[in-house]
Amino acid sequence: MIKWFESISQGLSAFREAVSTPAKAHLREAVGVTVDNDEDQWRRLTGDVDRDLSPMTQKRMRDMALYLWEANLLANRLIELPVAYLLAEGVQLTVKDEENQKVLDRFWKDPINEMDLKLPQKVRELALYGEQCYPTFVNEMNGHVRLGYLDPALIETVVTDPDNRSQVIGIVTVKDKKGMARRYRTIINGPEDVFSARTQEIRQTFSDGEAFYFTINDLSNGRRGRSDLLAQIDWLDGYEQFLFGELDRASFMRAFLWDVTLTGATPEEVAKRSKEIYPPAPGSVRVHNDAEIWAAVTPSLNAQDSSENARLFRNHVLGGATVPEHWYGGGGDVNRSTGESMGEPTFKVLSMRQRVIKHILESIGRYVLRQKAMAYGEGDPDFAAPAWSVTAIFPEMVAKDTAKYAAALQQVVMAAAAAVERHLMTAQTAVRLIGLVAGRLGVEIDAAAELRAAREEQSAQAEADVFTEPDGTPE
């Protein structure tokens, strides 16, 4: 017991000593860093400049573009009109060699590829998302190619050549539920030795297959594409909100209520009469004395006609997309003459997009023929040769005014013939001039070949006339 008290006493003494002894203070110098609100948006001048959108902005762009295409009439037309002008009558992949043409036709009509059906989808999504990725599946026996599809939302990283920032060499996907990501090597339609040794080593790490990767509205020092609706997303949403506000205002303007005035009535009489009164039914009879006045009251919002405001907002969006007003129901003062001239900038923009789609299809066609050649041990084909030169043929975007060009052709023929007769122009130049107008009608003329064929035909006809009697019978 005594030992127990002694231990308690020693513990209390140690505790009092610890409390009475001041603890050593640890001093730290105050320090801080001022961070700007947009600090994350600045990059070092000596660092690599990235011109792509941030991953969150890229995702939001895709989501908003898709939502507006589904729910906003104006946004839907901005996407669907170019698709219709480019693909309404169909597209063909052609090559002069018959065997190679069969290979292209087999690819085009494959039950998985179904290019006639899926091409509008691919062009539409290219405009909506700004990029498309198509993994390929190749039959090793005969080289037959089938296209897959990789949703742009599943693309995590686009890898470029370290020696050439504008050349994409691989695609890395987001990780799946098992934590695995796929690595696709982008297709270049050529041998690997077009890259440096370092780049070839990097491309070897992309071992999950090959894939096409195409972008629009991008920059040379960027990796990802941008939607055709990116610049107009906020304006499209604001225009739709404006129209919904006008719809609510129209509903309010049609609303009314009955205002009943009781002359000389006391508060008690007003309260009593309010319990007895009810809105009259249509066609009913209402009888009262001069002490009671009924009046239908409608709201006066003093709002001016908003059609001009709607036209202003709409034209701002349409102008940004290079679409004339009369293409979206706004006729205004447009007649046929001004309508044709107003459509010219639009068709220039559509022609640029057509060249992009043409490049995409011809690249796919060359890949199809290259896989066939490699499967049969023919090596890399010469795509400049006519037998391997793939051409994507698009329909005319607008119907040509043949009467106008026919009249112009007649005038040019007469003028060229007169110039040749007066020795002011060579016959070959005259044929070339005629060919320029004939090209507007879809007839391509090689001036030298056409002139040579015409002279041979003329000589043959002259020889035939020598051996023919005046009455038309042979001698």
C-alpha positions as CSV (number, residue, x, y, z in Angstrom):
1,M,0.0,0.0,0.0
2,I,2.9,2.4,0.9
3,K,4.5,1.7,-2.5
4,W,1.3,2.5,-4.2
5,F,1.0,5.9,-2.5
6,E,4.6,6.7,-3.3
7,S,4.1,6.0,-7.0
8,I,1.0,8.2,-7.0
9,S,2.9,11.0,-5.3
10,Q,5.8,10.8,-7.8
11,G,3.4,11.0,-10.7
12,L,1.7,14.1,-9.3
13,S,5.0,15.8,-8.8
14,A,6.0,15.1,-12.4
15,F,2.7,16.4,-13.7
16,R,3.1,19.7,-11.6
17,E,6.6,20.2,-12.9
18,A,5.5,19.7,-16.5
19,V,2.7,22.2,-16.1
20,S,4.8,24.8,-14.4
21,T,7.6,24.6,-17.1
22,P,6.9,26.7,-20.1
23,A,6.9,24.8,-23.4
24,K,9.4,25.8,-26.1
25,A,7.7,27.9,-28.8
26,H,8.1,26.9,-32.5
27,L,8.2,30.0,-34.6
28,R,7.4,29.9,-38.4
29,E,7.8,32.8,-40.8
30,A,4.6,33.8,-42.5
31,V,4.6,33.1,-46.2
32,G,2.0,33.2,-49.0
33,V,1.5,33.2,-52.7
34,T,-0.9,35.3,-54.6
35,V,-2.9,33.2,-57.2
36,D,-4.8,34.9,-60.0
37,N,-8.3,33.7,-60.9
38,D,-7.1,32.6,-64.3
39,E,-3.7,31.2,-63.2
40,D,-4.5,27.8,-64.7
41,Q,-5.1,29.3,-68.1
42,W,-1.5,30.7,-68.4
43,R,1.3,28.7,-70.0
44,R,5.1,29.3,-70.0
45,L,6.5,31.0,-73.1
46,T,9.1,28.3,-73.3
47,G,6.7,25.4,-72.8
48,D,4.6,23.4,-75.3
49,V,1.6,25.4,-76.4
50,D,-1.6,23.4,-76.4
51,R,-4.4,24.8,-78.6
52,D,-7.0,22.3,-77.6
53,L,-10.0,22.8,-75.3
54,S,-9.7,21.5,-71.8
55,P,-11.1,18.0,-71.3
56,M,-14.1,19.3,-69.4
57,T,-14.8,21.9,-72.1
58,Q,-14.5,19.3,-74.8
59,K,-17.0,17.1,-73.0
60,R,-19.4,19.9,-72.4
61,M,-19.1,20.9,-76.1
62,R,-20.1,17.4,-77.2
63,D,-23.0,17.2,-74.8
64,M,-24.4,20.7,-75.6
65,A,-24.0,20.2,-79.4
66,L,-25.9,16.9,-79.2
67,Y,-28.6,18.4,-77.0
68,L,-29.1,21.4,-79.3
69,W,-29.3,19.1,-82.4
70,E,-32.0,17.1,-80.7
71,A,-34.0,19.9,-79.1
72,N,-33.3,23.2,-81.0
73,L,-34.8,23.5,-84.5
74,L,-32.3,26.1,-85.7
75,A,-29.3,24.0,-84.5
76,N,-30.8,20.9,-86.1
77,R,-31.0,22.7,-89.5
78,L,-27.5,24.0,-89.2
79,I,-26.3,20.4,-89.1
80,E,-28.8,18.6,-91.3
81,L,-28.8,21.1,-94.3
82,P,-25.1,20.5,-95.1
83,V,-25.5,16.7,-94.7
84,A,-28.4,16.8,-97.1
85,Y,-26.6,18.9,-99.7
86,L,-23.5,16.8,-99.5
87,L,-25.0,13.3,-99.4
88,A,-28.7,13.4,-100.5
89,E,-28.1,11.6,-103.9
90,G,-25.4,9.3,-102.5
91,V,-21.6,9.0,-103.0
92,Q,-19.6,6.5,-105.0
93,L,-16.0,5.2,-104.6
94,T,-14.5,4.4,-108.0
95,V,-11.3,3.2,-109.4
96,K,-10.5,2.4,-113.1
97,D,-9.3,-1.2,-112.5
98,E,-12.2,-3.7,-112.5
99,E,-10.8,-6.0,-109.9
100,N,-10.1,-3.2,-107.5
101,Q,-13.6,-1.7,-108.2
102,K,-15.0,-5.1,-107.0
103,V,-13.0,-4.8,-103.8
104,L,-14.3,-1.3,-103.1
105,D,-17.9,-2.4,-103.9
106,R,-17.6,-5.3,-101.5
107,F,-16.3,-3.0,-98.8
108,W,-19.0,-0.4,-99.4
109,K,-21.9,-2.9,-99.4
110,D,-20.6,-5.1,-96.6
111,P,-23.5,-5.9,-94.1
112,I,-21.4,-4.4,-91.3
113,N,-20.1,-1.3,-93.1
114,E,-23.4,-0.4,-94.9
115,M,-21.8,2.8,-96.1
116,D,-24.9,4.1,-97.9
117,L,-26.8,4.0,-94.6
118,K,-24.0,4.9,-92.2
119,L,-22.2,7.6,-94.2
120,P,-24.8,10.3,-93.3
121,Q,-24.4,9.3,-89.6
122,K,-20.6,9.7,-89.8
123,V,-20.8,13.1,-91.5
124,R,-23.4,14.3,-89.1
125,E,-21.4,13.2,-86.0
126,L,-18.2,14.7,-87.5
127,A,-20.1,18.1,-87.6
128,L,-21.5,17.6,-84.1
129,Y,-18.4,16.4,-82.3
130,G,-15.6,17.7,-84.5
131,E,-13.8,14.4,-84.7
132,Q,-14.4,10.8,-85.7
133,C,-12.4,7.6,-85.0
134,Y,-13.0,4.3,-86.9
135,P,-11.0,1.2,-85.7
136,T,-10.5,-1.2,-88.5
137,F,-10.9,-5.0,-88.6
138,V,-9.0,-6.8,-91.4
139,N,-9.4,-10.3,-92.7
140,E,-5.8,-11.6,-92.9
141,M,-6.7,-14.1,-95.6
142,N,-8.1,-11.8,-98.3
143,G,-7.6,-8.3,-96.8
144,H,-11.3,-7.5,-96.5
145,V,-11.9,-4.4,-94.3
146,R,-14.7,-3.6,-91.9
147,L,-15.0,-0.3,-90.0
148,G,-15.7,0.0,-86.3
149,Y,-16.7,3.1,-84.3
150,L,-15.1,4.7,-81.3
151,D,-17.2,7.3,-79.5
152,P,-15.2,10.6,-79.2
153,A,-16.2,10.6,-75.5
154,L,-14.1,7.5,-75.0
155,I,-10.9,9.2,-76.4
156,E,-8.6,10.0,-73.5
157,T,-5.5,11.1,-75.3
158,V,-4.5,11.9,-78.9
159,V,-0.8,11.3,-79.3
160,T,1.2,13.2,-82.0
161,D,4.6,12.7,-83.6
162,P,7.2,14.3,-81.3
163,D,9.0,15.5,-84.4
164,N,5.8,16.8,-86.1
165,R,3.0,18.1,-83.9
166,S,0.5,18.2,-86.7
167,Q,0.7,14.4,-87.3
168,V,-1.4,12.2,-85.1
169,I,0.3,8.8,-84.5
170,G,-2.0,7.1,-81.9
171,I,-5.2,7.1,-79.9
172,V,-5.5,6.2,-76.2
173,T,-9.0,5.4,-74.9
174,V,-10.3,5.9,-71.4
175,K,-10.0,3.0,-69.0
176,D,-12.8,0.5,-68.8
177,K,-14.2,-1.1,-65.6
178,K,-11.2,-3.4,-65.4
179,G,-8.8,-0.4,-65.6
180,M,-7.7,-1.3,-69.1
181,A,-7.2,1.3,-71.9
182,R,-6.9,0.5,-75.6
183,R,-4.2,2.0,-77.7
184,Y,-4.9,2.4,-81.5
185,R,-2.2,3.2,-84.1
186,T,-3.5,5.7,-86.5
187,I,-3.6,4.8,-90.2
188,I,-1.3,6.6,-92.7
189,N,-1.7,4.4,-95.8
190,G,2.0,4.1,-96.2
191,P,5.1,2.2,-94.8
192,E,6.3,2.9,-91.3
193,D,9.6,4.2,-92.5
194,V,8.0,7.6,-93.3
195,F,8.4,8.3,-89.6
196,S,11.7,8.7,-87.7
197,A,13.1,5.8,-85.7
198,R,12.0,7.4,-82.4
199,T,8.4,7.8,-83.7
200,Q,8.4,4.2,-85.0
201,E,9.2,3.0,-81.5
202,I,6.4,5.0,-80.0
203,R,3.9,3.7,-82.6
204,Q,4.9,0.1,-81.8
205,T,3.4,0.6,-78.3
206,F,0.0,1.1,-79.9
207,S,-0.7,-2.6,-80.2
208,D,-4.5,-2.8,-80.0
209,G,-5.1,-2.3,-83.7
210,E,-5.3,0.4,-86.3
211,A,-7.8,3.2,-86.6
212,F,-8.7,6.2,-88.7
213,Y,-8.8,9.5,-86.9
214,F,-10.3,12.6,-88.7
215,T,-10.9,16.1,-87.3
216,I,-12.5,19.4,-88.4
217,N,-12.3,22.9,-87.1
218,D,-8.9,22.2,-85.7
219,L,-5.4,23.8,-85.7
220,S,-2.1,22.4,-86.8
221,N,-0.8,22.6,-83.2
222,G,-3.9,21.0,-81.7
223,R,-5.0,17.4,-81.3
224,R,-8.8,17.5,-81.0
225,G,-11.5,18.8,-83.4
226,R,-14.3,21.2,-82.6
227,S,-18.0,21.1,-83.2
228,D,-19.6,23.2,-86.0
229,L,-21.9,24.5,-83.3
230,L,-19.2,25.5,-80.7
231,A,-19.3,29.3,-81.4
232,Q,-23.1,29.3,-81.6
233,I,-24.1,27.2,-78.6
234,D,-24.9,30.2,-76.3
235,W,-26.6,32.1,-79.1
236,L,-28.8,29.1,-80.1
237,D,-29.8,28.6,-76.5
238,G,-30.5,32.4,-76.1
239,Y,-32.6,32.5,-79.3
240,E,-34.7,29.5,-78.1
241,Q,-35.3,31.2,-74.6
242,F,-36.3,34.4,-76.4
243,L,-38.9,32.5,-78.4
244,F,-40.3,30.7,-75.3
245,G,-40.5,34.2,-73.7
246,E,-42.6,35.4,-76.6
247,L,-44.8,32.4,-76.3
248,D,-45.5,33.2,-72.6
249,R,-46.1,36.8,-73.5
250,A,-48.7,35.8,-76.2
251,S,-50.5,33.7,-73.6
252,F,-50.6,36.6,-71.1
253,M,-51.9,39.0,-73.8
254,R,-54.9,36.7,-74.4
255,A,-55.7,36.5,-70.7
256,F,-58.4,38.7,-69.2
257,L,-60.5,39.2,-66.0
258,W,-63.8,40.8,-65.1
259,D,-63.6,44.0,-63.2
260,V,-66.9,44.8,-61.4
261,T,-67.5,48.3,-60.0
262,L,-70.2,48.8,-57.3
263,T,-71.1,52.5,-57.1
264,G,-71.8,53.7,-53.5
265,A,-71.5,50.3,-51.9
266,T,-70.2,49.9,-48.4
267,P,-67.5,47.4,-47.6
268,E,-70.0,45.0,-46.3
269,E,-72.1,45.2,-49.4
270,V,-69.0,44.7,-51.6
271,A,-68.1,41.6,-49.6
272,K,-71.6,40.2,-49.8
273,R,-71.9,40.9,-53.6
274,S,-68.5,39.2,-54.2
275,K,-69.9,36.0,-52.8
276,E,-72.9,36.1,-55.1
277,I,-71.2,37.0,-58.3
278,Y,-69.7,34.5,-60.8
279,P,-68.2,34.9,-64.3
280,P,-70.9,34.8,-67.0
281,A,-71.0,31.9,-69.4
282,P,-70.6,32.7,-73.1
283,G,-73.9,33.7,-74.6
284,S,-75.6,34.3,-71.2
285,V,-77.6,37.4,-70.2
286,R,-76.4,39.7,-67.4
287,V,-78.9,42.2,-65.9
288,H,-77.9,44.9,-63.4
289,N,-78.7,48.5,-62.5
290,D,-76.6,51.6,-63.1
291,A,-74.9,51.1,-59.7
292,E,-73.0,48.1,-61.0
293,I,-70.5,48.2,-63.9
294,W,-68.8,45.2,-65.6
295,A,-65.7,45.5,-67.7
296,A,-63.4,42.9,-69.2
297,V,-59.8,43.9,-68.4
298,T,-56.8,42.6,-70.5
299,P,-53.1,43.2,-69.6
300,S,-51.3,46.0,-71.4
301,L,-47.6,45.0,-71.4
302,N,-46.6,47.8,-73.8
303,A,-44.4,45.4,-75.6
304,Q,-43.5,46.3,-79.2
305,D,-43.5,43.8,-82.0
306,S,-40.6,41.5,-81.4
307,S,-40.3,40.1,-84.9
308,E,-37.3,42.4,-85.7
309,N,-35.5,41.3,-82.5
310,A,-36.1,37.6,-83.4
311,R,-34.8,38.3,-86.9
312,L,-31.7,40.0,-85.5
313,F,-30.9,37.0,-83.2
314,R,-31.6,34.5,-85.9
315,N,-29.5,36.2,-88.5
316,H,-26.6,36.5,-86.1
317,V,-26.6,32.7,-85.7
318,L,-27.2,32.0,-89.4
319,G,-24.6,34.4,-90.4
320,G,-22.0,32.7,-88.2
321,A,-22.8,29.5,-90.0
322,T,-22.8,31.1,-93.4
323,V,-26.4,30.2,-94.1
324,P,-28.6,32.7,-95.8
325,E,-31.8,33.9,-94.1
326,H,-34.2,32.5,-96.7
327,W,-32.9,29.0,-96.0
328,Y,-34.6,29.1,-92.6
329,G,-38.0,30.5,-93.6
330,G,-37.0,34.2,-93.5
331,G,-37.9,35.3,-97.0
332,G,-37.7,39.1,-96.4
333,D,-37.1,41.0,-99.6
334,V,-35.3,38.1,-101.3
335,N,-36.2,37.3,-104.9
336,R,-34.8,34.5,-107.2
337,S,-31.9,36.7,-108.4
338,T,-30.7,37.8,-105.0
339,G,-31.4,34.4,-103.5
340,E,-29.0,32.7,-105.9
341,S,-26.2,35.3,-105.2
342,M,-26.8,35.0,-101.4
343,G,-26.3,31.3,-101.6
344,E,-22.9,31.5,-103.2
345,P,-20.9,31.9,-100.0
346,T,-22.8,29.0,-98.5
347,F,-21.9,26.7,-101.4
348,K,-18.3,27.7,-101.1
349,V,-18.3,26.6,-97.4
350,L,-20.1,23.4,-98.4
351,S,-17.5,22.7,-101.1
352,M,-14.8,23.0,-98.5
353,R,-16.5,20.5,-96.3
354,Q,-17.1,18.3,-99.4
355,R,-13.4,18.2,-100.0
356,V,-12.8,17.0,-96.4
357,I,-15.4,14.2,-96.8
358,K,-13.9,13.4,-100.1
359,H,-10.4,13.0,-98.5
360,I,-11.8,10.8,-95.8
361,L,-13.6,8.4,-98.2
362,E,-10.6,8.3,-100.5
363,S,-8.3,7.6,-97.6
364,I,-10.5,4.7,-96.5
365,G,-10.7,3.4,-100.1
366,R,-6.9,3.4,-100.4
367,Y,-6.6,1.5,-97.1
368,V,-9.1,-1.1,-98.4
369,L,-7.1,-1.6,-101.6
370,R,-3.8,-1.6,-99.7
371,Q,-4.9,-4.3,-97.3
372,K,-6.0,-6.4,-100.3
373,A,-2.7,-6.0,-102.0
374,M,-0.8,-6.9,-98.8
375,A,-2.9,-9.9,-98.2
376,Y,-2.0,-11.3,-101.7
377,G,1.7,-10.3,-101.4
378,E,1.6,-7.5,-103.9
379,G,3.3,-5.0,-101.7
380,D,2.4,-1.3,-101.3
381,P,0.5,-0.1,-104.4
382,D,1.2,3.0,-106.3
383,F,-1.9,5.1,-105.6
384,A,-0.9,7.6,-108.4
385,A,-1.4,4.8,-111.0
386,P,-4.9,4.8,-112.6
387,A,-5.5,1.2,-111.5
388,W,-5.1,2.2,-107.8
389,S,-6.2,5.9,-107.8
390,V,-9.4,6.0,-105.7
391,T,-11.9,8.8,-106.4
392,A,-15.0,9.7,-104.4
393,I,-17.7,11.0,-106.7
394,F,-20.3,13.4,-105.1
395,P,-23.6,14.5,-106.7
396,E,-24.1,18.1,-107.7
397,M,-25.2,20.1,-104.7
398,V,-27.7,22.2,-106.7
399,A,-29.5,21.7,-110.0
400,K,-27.7,23.6,-112.8
401,D,-29.5,26.2,-114.9
402,T,-28.9,24.3,-118.2
403,A,-30.8,26.9,-120.2
404,K,-28.3,29.6,-119.1
405,Y,-25.3,27.6,-119.8
406,A,-26.7,26.3,-123.2
407,A,-27.2,29.9,-124.3
408,A,-23.7,30.8,-123.1
409,L,-22.2,27.8,-125.0
410,Q,-23.9,28.9,-128.2
411,Q,-22.5,32.4,-127.9
412,V,-19.0,31.1,-127.1
413,V,-19.0,28.7,-130.1
414,M,-19.9,31.4,-132.5
415,A,-17.4,33.9,-131.0
416,A,-14.6,31.2,-131.0
417,A,-15.3,30.2,-134.6
418,A,-15.2,33.8,-135.8
419,A,-11.9,34.3,-134.0
420,V,-10.4,31.3,-135.6
421,E,-11.7,32.3,-139.0
422,R,-10.1,35.7,-138.7
423,H,-6.8,34.1,-137.5
424,L,-7.1,35.8,-134.0
425,M,-7.1,32.5,-132.1
426,T,-5.7,29.0,-132.6
427,A,-8.2,26.2,-133.0
428,Q,-6.9,24.4,-129.9
429,T,-7.5,27.6,-127.8
430,A,-11.0,27.9,-129.2
431,V,-11.8,24.3,-128.2
432,R,-10.3,24.9,-124.7
433,L,-12.6,28.0,-124.4
434,I,-15.6,26.0,-125.5
435,G,-14.6,23.3,-123.0
436,L,-14.7,25.7,-120.1
437,V,-18.4,26.4,-120.7
438,A,-19.2,22.7,-121.5
439,G,-17.7,21.8,-118.1
440,R,-20.5,23.7,-116.5
441,L,-22.9,21.3,-118.1
442,G,-20.9,18.3,-116.8
443,V,-19.0,17.6,-120.0
444,E,-15.2,17.6,-119.6
445,I,-13.3,18.3,-122.8
446,D,-9.5,17.7,-123.4
447,A,-8.8,20.4,-126.0
448,A,-5.9,18.7,-127.8
449,A,-7.6,15.3,-127.9
450,E,-10.9,16.7,-129.0
451,L,-9.3,18.8,-131.8
452,R,-7.3,15.8,-133.0
453,A,-10.4,13.5,-133.0
454,A,-12.5,16.2,-134.8
455,R,-9.8,16.5,-137.6
456,E,-9.6,12.7,-138.0
457,E,-13.4,12.5,-138.2
458,Q,-13.4,15.3,-140.8
459,S,-10.7,13.5,-142.9
460,A,-12.6,10.2,-142.7
461,Q,-15.8,12.0,-143.8
462,A,-14.0,13.7,-146.7
463,E,-12.6,10.3,-147.9
464,A,-16.1,8.8,-147.8
465,D,-17.5,11.7,-149.8
466,V,-15.0,11.0,-152.6
467,F,-16.4,7.5,-153.2
468,T,-20.0,8.6,-153.1
469,E,-22.2,9.6,-156.1
470,P,-24.1,12.9,-155.9
471,D,-27.4,10.9,-155.4
472,G,-25.9,9.2,-152.3
473,T,-25.1,5.8,-153.9
474,P,-21.6,4.3,-153.9
475,E,-19.6,4.6,-157.1
